[in-house]
Amino acid sequence: MSGRKPGTTGDTIVNLGLCAAILLCWLVLHVFTLWSLDAAAHPLLAVLCLTGLTWLSVGLFIIAHDAMHGSVVPGRPGANAAIGQLALWLYAGFSWRKLIAKHMAHHRHAGTDDDPDFGHGGPVRWYGSFVATYFGWREGLLLPVIVTTYALILGDRWMYVVFWPVPAVLASIQLFVFGTWLPHRPGHDDFPDRHNARSTGIGDPLSLLTCFHFGGYHHEHHLHPHVPWWRLPRTRKTGGRA
């Protein structure tokens, strides 16, 4: 893969393969926890499933994020929109149009009052404004309907419906801390340039586990927004070149 240029057929195959793997793993684990898991008999397994679903939910959002930048299937905006909307629906029923508009505004105005992701005060207050930005009346109406439908389908296993919203909430905290707050909080240290973004500097394994490299390589992402998540570590070595 080292000789590939962004947007080549090889990269597209890798992009789609990774997207399919994340989507399939999330779906399999999601179905297993709701219909097959006995959490009372296997509490450790339940915790592991919850942890896995949280990380995979972060992955769903990252798929949508790459699709917003046209990175999943370069040159095919319709395919990117379809894949991104699917990932957002599975994650928490979010609107593709709403999120892509706000995310593009974030890149244009990163770290300023015109940045929809930027907040004031401590991390708790900032997280509250971050959630309020993306969780509107549409999600407020849709999510209870989905949860209620799940509960009716599951019958006496209705309590297992928590294995959908809880990982999504935990994933939102993970995305906020590692993908927004740490990279963009002011006053911690100087930003390297006008993007008002910093990379957290954690090693690649933690960078992958925390936010699919969007924390460890956040400045690189703002410099090269069309680079997919799995290529971000390479951008630091090559300056964005293949």
C-alpha positions in Angstrom: 0.0 0.0 0.0 3.0 2.3 0.4 3.1 3.2 -3.3 -0.6 4.0 -3.7 -1.8 7.5 -4.2 -5.0 8.8 -2.5 -8.0 8.1 -4.7 -6.6 5.1 -6.5 -8.5 1.9 -7.1 -6.4 0.2 -4.5 -7.3 2.7 -1.8 -10.9 2.5 -2.7 -10.9 -1.2 -2.2 -9.2 -0.8 1.1 -11.7 1.9 2.1 -14.7 -0.2 1.2 -13.2 -3.3 2.8 -12.6 -1.5 6.1 -16.1 0.0 6.0 -17.6 -3.3 5.4 -15.6 -4.9 8.2 -16.7 -2.3 10.7 -20.3 -2.3 9.6 -20.5 -6.1 9.7 -18.7 -6.5 13.1 -21.1 -3.8 14.6 -24.1 -5.5 13.1 -23.1 -9.0 14.3 -22.3 -7.9 17.8 -25.4 -5.7 17.9 -27.6 -8.7 17.0 -25.8 -11.0 19.4 -26.2 -8.7 22.4 -29.8 -8.1 21.8 -31.0 -11.6 21.0 -28.4 -14.1 22.3 -26.4 -12.7 25.2 -27.3 -13.6 28.7 -25.7 -10.7 30.5 -26.7 -11.9 34.0 -25.0 -15.2 33.4 -22.0 -13.8 31.6 -21.3 -10.3 33.0 -17.7 -10.1 31.8 -18.8 -11.0 28.3 -21.5 -8.3 28.5 -18.9 -5.7 29.5 -16.7 -6.9 26.6 -19.6 -6.6 24.2 -20.4 -3.1 25.4 -16.8 -2.1 25.0 -16.6 -3.5 21.5 -19.9 -1.9 20.5 -18.7 1.4 21.8 -15.5 1.3 19.7 -17.3 0.0 16.6 -19.9 2.9 17.1 -16.9 5.3 17.0 -16.0 3.5 13.8 -19.5 4.0 12.3 -19.1 7.7 12.9 -15.6 7.7 11.4 -17.0 6.0 8.3 -19.6 8.8 7.9 -16.9 11.4 8.6 -14.7 10.0 5.8 -17.7 9.9 3.5 -18.3 13.6 4.2 -14.8 14.3 2.8 -15.4 12.0 -0.2 -12.7 9.7 1.0 -14.6 6.4 1.0 -15.3 6.2 -2.7 -13.3 9.1 -4.3 -15.1 10.9 -7.1 -18.5 9.2 -6.3 -20.4 11.7 -4.1 -23.6 9.6 -4.3 -21.9 6.5 -3.1 -20.2 8.4 -0.2 -23.6 9.9 0.8 -25.3 6.5 0.8 -22.5 4.9 2.9 -22.3 7.8 5.2 -26.1 7.9 5.8 -26.2 4.2 6.5 -23.4 4.5 9.1 -25.2 7.5 10.7 -28.5 5.7 10.8 -26.9 2.7 12.5 -25.0 4.9 14.9 -27.9 7.0 16.2 -30.3 7.9 13.4 -28.5 11.1 12.6 -29.2 13.2 9.4 -26.4 13.1 6.8 -27.3 16.5 5.4 -27.3 18.2 8.8 -24.0 16.7 9.8 -22.1 17.3 6.6 -23.1 20.9 6.6 -21.9 21.4 10.2 -18.7 19.4 9.6 -17.7 21.5 6.6 -18.3 24.6 8.7 -16.0 23.1 11.4 -13.2 22.8 8.8 -13.8 26.4 7.5 -13.9 28.0 11.0 -12.0 25.5 13.3 -11.5 26.8 16.8 -13.5 30.0 16.4 -17.0 31.1 17.4 -18.2 30.2 13.9 -17.2 26.6 14.5 -20.2 24.4 15.4 -17.9 22.0 17.3 -16.3 24.7 19.4 -17.4 25.3 22.9 -16.5 27.5 25.9 -15.8 26.5 29.5 -14.7 23.1 30.7 -15.0 19.8 29.0 -18.4 19.0 30.5 -20.0 22.3 29.4 -18.3 22.0 26.0 -19.6 18.4 25.6 -23.1 19.6 26.4 -23.0 22.2 23.6 -21.4 19.6 21.3 -24.3 17.2 21.8 -26.9 19.9 21.5 -25.4 20.9 18.1 -25.9 17.5 16.6 -28.8 16.1 18.7 -31.9 18.0 17.5 -35.7 17.5 17.5 -35.4 14.9 14.7 -33.2 12.6 16.8 -35.3 13.4 19.9 -38.3 12.0 18.1 -36.7 9.2 16.2 -34.7 7.5 18.9 -37.6 6.8 21.3 -39.5 5.3 18.4 -36.6 3.0 17.6 -36.0 2.1 21.2 -39.7 1.4 21.7 -39.9 -0.7 18.6 -36.9 -2.7 19.7 -38.5 -3.3 23.1 -41.7 -4.6 21.6 -39.8 -6.9 19.3 -37.5 -8.2 22.1 -40.4 -9.0 24.4 -39.2 -10.2 27.8 -35.6 -9.3 26.7 -36.6 -5.6 26.4 -33.9 -4.5 28.8 -31.3 -5.5 26.3 -32.2 -2.6 24.1 -29.7 -0.6 26.1 -27.0 -2.2 24.1 -27.8 0.2 21.2 -28.1 3.7 22.8 -25.5 3.2 25.6 -22.6 2.4 23.2 -23.7 5.3 21.1 -23.6 7.7 24.1 -20.2 6.4 25.2 -18.9 6.7 21.7 -20.0 10.3 21.5 -18.0 11.0 24.7 -15.0 9.2 23.1 -15.3 11.1 19.9 -15.7 14.4 21.7 -12.7 13.9 24.1 -10.2 12.6 21.6 -11.5 14.1 18.3 -12.6 17.5 19.4 -11.7 18.6 22.9 -8.1 17.5 23.1 -7.2 18.6 19.6 -9.0 22.0 19.7 -9.1 23.2 23.3 -7.4 26.6 23.6 -4.8 27.6 26.1 -3.2 24.2 26.5 -0.4 24.9 24.1 0.1 26.9 20.9 -1.6 25.6 17.7 0.9 25.0 14.9 -1.1 27.0 12.3 -4.4 28.7 11.3 -6.3 25.3 11.6 -6.4 25.7 15.4 -5.9 22.0 15.7 -3.2 19.8 17.3 -2.4 16.1 17.2 -2.5 14.5 20.6 0.8 12.7 20.1 -0.3 9.3 21.5 1.1 6.2 19.9 -0.5 4.5 17.0 -2.2 1.7 18.9 -3.9 4.2 21.3 -4.6 6.5 18.4 -6.5 3.7 16.7 -8.3 2.5 19.8 -9.4 6.0 21.0 -10.6 7.6 17.8 -9.4 5.8 14.7 -6.4 8.1 14.4 -8.5 11.3 14.5 -7.0 12.3 17.9 -3.4 11.2 17.4 -3.3 12.8 13.9 -5.9 15.5 14.1 -3.7 18.3 12.8 -2.8 16.1 9.9 -6.4 15.5 9.2 -7.0 19.3 9.0 -4.1 19.7 6.6 -5.2 16.8 4.4 -9.0 16.3 5.0 -9.4 13.9 2.1 -7.0 11.3 3.5 -9.0 8.4 4.9 -8.5 7.5 8.6 -6.2 4.5 8.0 -3.7 6.6 6.0 -3.4 9.4 8.6 -0.3 8.0 10.3 1.5 8.0 7.0 0.8 11.7 6.3 3.1 12.7 9.2 6.0 10.9 7.5 5.2 12.0 3.9 3.5 15.4 4.3 0.4 14.0 2.7 2.2 12.6 -0.3 1.6 8.9 -1.2 
